[in-house]
Amino acid sequence: MATIYLDNNATTRVDPAVFEEMRPFFCDLYGNPSSMHTFGGQVGHHLDTARERVAALLGAAAGEIVFTSCGTEGDSTAIRSALEAQPDKRHLVTTKVEHPAVLNLANHLVKKGYHLTLLGVDGDGMIDLDELRDAIRDDTALVSIMWANNETGTVFPVQEAGEIAKSRGALFHTDAVQAVGKIPMDVHQLPIDFLTLSGHKLHAPKGVGALYVRKGVPFRPFLVGGHQERGRRGGTENVPGIIGLGKACELAGENIEHENTRVRALRDRLERGLLATVPDTRLNGHPTDRLPNTVNLSFKFVEGEAILLLLDELGICASSGSACTSGSLEPSHVLRAMGVPFTYAHGSVRLSLSRFNTEEEIAFVVERLPGIIERLRSISPFTEEGDAWTGEG
Ligand SMILES: *Cc1c(COP(=O)(O)O)cnc(C)c1O
């Protein structure tokens, strides 16, 4: 049975062209780019090319790209750097729907004595810019707002949010892990100081990412060590990973328009097909301001995990919007922040596509998923009385 992979917001397939680009850097061009000899030094030129490719996708200059090990490291570096570089400012603003890489760090920083304001979202998962305006204080070091949400695909107004942050003297970071490669961007036209991306979300391998740091923005390295990355990130470079990230960014730039039409059309067919055939289904996320590859649906009166298990039997990979915390299934923090009703929040499934999905795959899911929901509803323990989700917990 062939796998139908609809979990691309969790991780993506390494593009075969990316893998081919990386291949020589394991057994042949394995030198250390910091070495004095030609054998190692030549690797440095390939790193330069990769840096230029990443920068080109963002509209940045190569010197503004710092390679990291993952999206989590980029988020941590940006947030900790902003606080460390402005020791008199101890307030941070972010949202309730960030990835744990931002949210759990923010909560950790509160324990260390920093102040935190978490912005809420409306029923579509969208932030309120007036709430952001009110949240910023004189001692706000950084506003960190994700470009696109990994669970719902909702795209935030980063330009407006960045302008508000900058007008009040705060630095602005965006976790763009889900946006890079899916949304065209030109960071030099935007009020962004830091931008995080991760390789494995855009068809590069796991274990590599990048942080954009706008030229002139005060910066403190997170990993203090050697002089790699011009002193901005110690540690011998993940050369094959960086080469792969460069190639993946080049491919993403070439494919971005095509993806926005072809992948979006597949996603729309999936979304419309399911909404039309399965009653009591709701779309989680903004109807229009949304990533072209993501659809998050809630099926009333069923458990998301049960849906995933039955999809898995058909070789279909998806994610649910619940997390198993201390033995009980809790709706995700994103769906809770959106106030999705209890009887819906438990039955949420995220389907996220990539350029490797086909029309046949989508047709198969549209054909089979309604029967799965029907089957589960016929044995569902839920009732209307349980529909009293408070949005807390
Ligand atoms: C996946 C993801 C991350 C974390 O990236 P890693 O490379 O897995 O550390 C951060 N933010 C968002 C929005 C993500 O989707």
PDBQT file of the ligand as one rigid body, heavy atoms in Angstrom, charges set to zero:
ROOT
HETATM    1  C1  LIG A 401       8.094  22.915  12.943  1.00  0.00    +0.000 C 
HETATM    2  C2  LIG A 401       7.961  24.285  13.485  1.00  0.00    +0.000 A 
HETATM    3  C3  LIG A 401       8.921  24.822  14.346  1.00  0.00    +0.000 A 
HETATM    4  C4  LIG A 401      10.098  24.019  14.856  1.00  0.00    +0.000 C 
HETATM    5  O1  LIG A 401      11.008  23.706  13.868  1.00  0.00    +0.000 OA
HETATM    6  P1  LIG A 401      12.087  22.528  14.144  1.00  0.00    +0.000 P 
HETATM    7  O2  LIG A 401      13.010  22.612  12.993  1.00  0.00    +0.000 OA
HETATM    8  O3  LIG A 401      11.301  21.248  14.164  1.00  0.00    +0.000 OA
HETATM    9  O4  LIG A 401      12.715  22.839  15.451  1.00  0.00    +0.000 OA
HETATM   10  C5  LIG A 401       8.760  26.114  14.782  1.00  0.00    +0.000 A 
HETATM   11  N1  LIG A 401       7.715  26.855  14.388  1.00  0.00    +0.000 NA
HETATM   12  C6  LIG A 401       6.769  26.379  13.559  1.00  0.00    +0.000 A 
HETATM   13  C7  LIG A 401       5.646  27.261  13.150  1.00  0.00    +0.000 C 
HETATM   14  C8  LIG A 401       6.854  25.081  13.083  1.00  0.00    +0.000 A 
HETATM   15  O5  LIG A 401       5.907  24.608  12.276  1.00  0.00    +0.000 OA
ENDROOT
TORSDOF 0
